[in-house]
Amino acid sequence: MSTRTKWSAQLITVLLCALALKYYYSTAGPDQLRWILGPVAWFTSILSGRSFSFEAHAGYMSSDNTFLIAASCAGVNFLLTSFLMLTLKRLWYRRNQAEGWRFIPLTALMAYGATLVANTVRICIALELQQHPLQIDWLSPNQIHRLEGIVVYFGFLFLLFVITDAKRISTPQLLAFPLTIYYLTTLGLPLMNGAYKRGPEFWEHATFVLLIPLLLVVPIAMWRMMEKAAVQLR
């Protein structure tokens, strides 16, 4: 098998794995998602000091029955996004080199670990906001919850990108790669599935998803550009 043919086969495999995971998540309930809900509930209980127990067809309920870690809290979309970002980045950098197949399961494990960490942090913050609600006049509680989720998930995705390839990151890549993958999975796929039919609810969500990552990344990219310009002037 030539290098180009192998690369194409690996790309197709990655995309098929991503589509399979997306389809699985769209049909799975809490009982089928215990492989990710369980560890998240366990880590959350350690960090928050609150215990959780599994309830069939519902999820992991807190001992005081005030918070449920349900299927929608599993973080599978973040797992999908992380997996795509890591694998596609690897394939792009090594598009002219022979690459073994084991990077696919290895990046899947890395994405799974990152998902457990990111989702645990997100739920712990949500628990804290439940106890001490954040009051912002121009944002509703649902919008604050959405804001928190986007900041945590994209923040961890961006951090994962930097950690795994800090030496080769240029400013354009710093902006383009994580944003492109994030927008593809959080907006592109839902649009393809007809999410726009939900009307204003979807477009409000889309506005948050479009703007918040930019507010996080652009200042960092500008700082890197200024730092590089300062070095060149010395």
C-alpha positions in Angstrom: 0.0 0.0 0.0 1.4 3.4 -1.0 1.8 6.2 1.5 -1.0 8.2 -0.2 -3.4 5.3 -0.2 -2.7 4.5 3.4 -3.2 8.1 4.4 -6.5 8.2 2.6 -7.6 5.0 4.2 -6.7 6.4 7.6 -8.6 9.6 7.0 -11.7 7.6 5.9 -11.4 5.4 9.0 -11.2 8.5 11.3 -14.3 10.0 9.7 -16.3 6.8 9.9 -15.3 6.4 13.5 -16.6 9.9 14.2 -19.8 9.3 12.4 -20.4 6.1 14.2 -19.8 7.7 17.6 -22.2 10.5 16.6 -24.9 8.1 15.6 -24.3 6.0 18.7 -24.7 9.0 20.9 -27.9 10.1 19.2 -29.6 6.8 20.0 -28.0 6.0 23.4 -29.6 6.5 26.8 -28.0 6.8 30.3 -27.8 3.0 30.6 -25.7 2.8 27.4 -23.5 5.7 28.4 -22.3 4.5 31.8 -18.8 4.0 30.4 -18.5 7.8 30.4 -21.1 8.9 32.8 -19.8 6.7 35.6 -16.2 8.0 35.7 -17.5 11.6 35.4 -19.9 11.1 38.3 -17.1 9.5 40.4 -14.6 12.3 39.7 -17.3 14.9 40.3 -18.1 13.3 43.7 -14.5 13.5 44.7 -14.0 17.2 43.7 -17.5 18.4 44.9 -17.9 16.3 48.0 -21.4 15.3 46.8 -22.3 11.6 46.2 -24.1 10.3 43.1 -25.9 7.1 42.5 -27.1 5.6 39.2 -30.8 5.5 38.4 -31.8 3.4 35.4 -33.0 5.3 32.4 -32.2 8.6 34.1 -28.5 8.9 35.0 -26.5 9.7 38.1 -28.6 11.5 40.7 -27.0 13.5 43.6 -27.8 12.3 47.1 -30.0 15.3 47.7 -31.9 14.8 44.5 -31.1 18.3 43.2 -28.7 17.5 40.3 -28.9 14.8 37.6 -25.9 13.9 35.4 -28.0 12.7 32.5 -27.2 11.5 29.0 -27.0 15.1 27.8 -24.2 15.7 30.3 -22.0 12.8 29.0 -19.7 15.1 27.0 -19.7 12.7 24.0 -19.8 15.7 21.6 -16.6 17.0 23.3 -15.1 13.5 22.9 -16.0 13.5 19.2 -14.5 17.0 18.7 -11.3 16.1 20.6 -10.9 12.9 18.7 -11.3 14.7 15.3 -9.0 17.5 16.2 -6.2 15.2 17.4 -6.4 12.7 14.5 -6.9 15.2 11.7 -4.0 17.3 13.0 -1.8 14.2 13.1 -2.8 13.3 9.5 -2.3 16.8 8.3 1.2 17.1 9.7 2.2 13.7 8.4 0.4 13.7 5.1 3.6 13.0 3.2 4.9 10.4 5.6 4.1 6.8 6.4 2.0 6.6 9.6 1.1 3.5 11.6 -2.5 2.8 12.5 -2.1 2.8 16.3 -2.3 6.6 16.5 -6.1 6.2 16.0 -6.8 4.2 19.2 -4.1 6.2 21.1 -5.7 9.5 20.2 -9.2 8.1 21.1 -7.9 7.2 24.6 -6.4 10.7 24.9 -9.7 12.3 23.8 -11.5 10.1 26.3 -9.2 11.2 29.1 -9.6 14.9 28.2 -13.4 14.5 28.1 -13.4 13.1 31.6 -11.4 16.0 32.9 -13.3 18.7 31.0 -16.7 17.3 31.8 -15.9 16.9 35.5 -14.8 20.5 35.6 -17.9 21.7 33.8 -20.3 19.8 36.1 -18.4 20.9 39.2 -18.8 24.5 38.1 -22.5 23.9 37.4 -22.9 22.5 40.9 -21.3 25.6 42.3 -23.6 27.8 40.2 -26.5 25.9 41.5 -25.5 26.7 45.1 -24.4 30.2 44.3 -26.2 31.5 41.2 -24.4 34.0 39.1 -26.5 37.1 38.6 -26.0 38.9 35.2 -28.8 41.2 34.3 -28.5 40.7 30.5 -28.2 36.9 30.7 -30.8 34.3 31.8 -29.9 31.3 33.9 -30.1 29.1 30.8 -27.8 31.4 28.9 -25.3 31.5 31.8 -25.3 27.7 31.7 -24.7 27.7 28.0 -21.9 30.2 28.4 -20.2 28.1 31.1 -20.4 25.0 28.9 -18.9 26.7 25.8 -16.1 28.3 27.8 -15.1 25.1 29.5 -15.4 22.8 26.5 -13.7 25.1 24.0 -11.1 26.1 26.6 -10.1 22.5 27.2 -10.2 21.8 23.5 -7.8 24.7 22.9 -5.6 23.7 25.8 -5.5 20.1 24.4 -4.4 21.5 21.0 -1.6 23.6 22.5 -0.4 20.8 24.8 -0.2 18.2 22.1 1.6 20.4 19.5 3.1 23.5 21.2 6.3 23.5 19.2 4.7 23.6 15.7 1.9 26.0 16.4 1.8 29.2 14.4 -0.6 32.0 14.9 -2.9 31.1 12.0 -3.0 27.5 13.1 -3.7 28.7 16.7 -6.9 30.4 15.3 -7.9 28.1 12.5 -7.5 24.5 13.6 -9.4 24.3 16.9 -12.0 26.8 15.7 -12.7 24.9 12.5 -13.1 21.5 14.2 -15.2 23.1 17.0 -17.5 24.9 14.6 -17.8 21.8 12.4 -19.0 19.6 15.3 -21.1 22.1 17.2 -22.7 23.9 14.3 -22.0 22.1 11.0 -23.3 18.7 12.0 -26.5 20.1 13.8 -27.2 22.2 10.7 -26.9 19.1 8.5 -29.4 17.4 10.8 -31.9 20.2 10.5 -31.3 21.9 13.9 -32.1 25.3 12.3 -35.8 24.2 12.3 -35.9 24.9 16.0 -35.9 28.6 15.1 -34.7 31.3 17.5 -33.6 28.8 20.1 -31.0 27.4 17.7 -29.8 30.7 16.4 -29.3 32.0 19.9 -27.2 29.0 20.6 -25.3 29.4 17.3 -24.5 33.0 18.2 -23.0 31.9 21.5 -21.0 29.1 19.9 -19.7 31.5 17.2 -18.6 34.4 19.4 -17.4 33.0 22.7 -14.5 30.9 21.2 -13.4 33.9 19.3 -13.4 36.0 22.4 -11.1 33.4 24.0 -8.7 32.8 21.1 -8.3 36.2 19.4 -6.6 37.9 22.4 -4.2 35.0 22.8 -3.4 35.1 19.1 -2.9 38.9 19.2 -0.6 38.6 22.1 1.5 36.0 20.2 1.7 38.3 17.2 2.8 41.2 19.3 5.4 39.1 21.1 6.7 37.8 17.7 6.9 41.4 16.4 8.7 42.6 19.5 11.3 39.8 19.1 11.9 40.8 15.4 12.5 44.4 16.4 15.2 43.5 18.8 
